[in-house]
């Protein structure tokens, strides 16, 4: 047996090369909970969760940067992966959501974080779209609701962008997000209806169907001066329809092993929770406000379970393993 000391490169944990970009969906979920709690008036708890979201983003960003420096081929492989490719904008979306949560308490810092997130989101959206329509050959079976993530990120931008003074830029992001939501909605529904069912680990991503109209509703209110007009009602109604559709598929989750894709349940539920509170406040509907509290309780239970399952999976060494 060799007694020569290992170099840092040799002694490095091999799991670093398999650190997955979908991990950033957890920051989206935590940020969404922060915003939902703030909307419901639980400001103290929301600040605690915001702190957790910021720490989680910092840790994940550091580890993924380390992966990019030491295992660039592994990052390139994720970029070439037809499903994982769509998760790269989860990084920039996380920044936009953190900026949205920071705006009420640290507006100047929120402005800086929003600018960084918006620039990253624009660049990643163009890069992903260029990849989709480039020389690569994608098949219908590669499509999943995760493909909505780049579009959702664009619709997130106006939620804080308008209040931070980036009105025209927010309109640009909103237009891009809504256009690609409609395009991808047709593609995703075609794949779900006429092709093989989603693989087990991708079933939780069905919840992402809720996010584009729910976030679009919140963004439209910002752009439209908080007026609950016909288009706002349409978007909120669409979010409820997709929530009901996703709820019919919950039974498929039973017995499925935990995977990071389960975090896809969190942010869409947070977006719908916030939308329900906002709709109730603007329409004077007590029923929608009560519904918001019910959704908030469900959201907190989901995220608590996801944090527990993620921690357990990390302790068992089930995360960052080759597929």
NORSUL-V18424 format. One record per run of one state. SS is the DSSP state (h for helix, s for strand, l for the rest). FROM is the first residue (numbers start at 1). TO is the last residue. If there is no record, write none. Layout:
SS;FROM;TO
SS;FROM;TO
This chain:
l;1;7
h;8;11
l;12;13
h;14;18
l;19;20
h;21;39
l;40;42
h;43;70
l;71;71
h;72;80
l;81;83
h;84;87
l;88;89
h;90;102
l;103;106
h;107;132
l;133;139
h;140;142
l;143;144
h;145;161
l;162;166
h;167;194
l;195;199
h;200;223
l;224;229
h;230;247
l;248;249
h;250;253
l;254;259
h;260;283
l;284;285
h;286;315
l;316;323
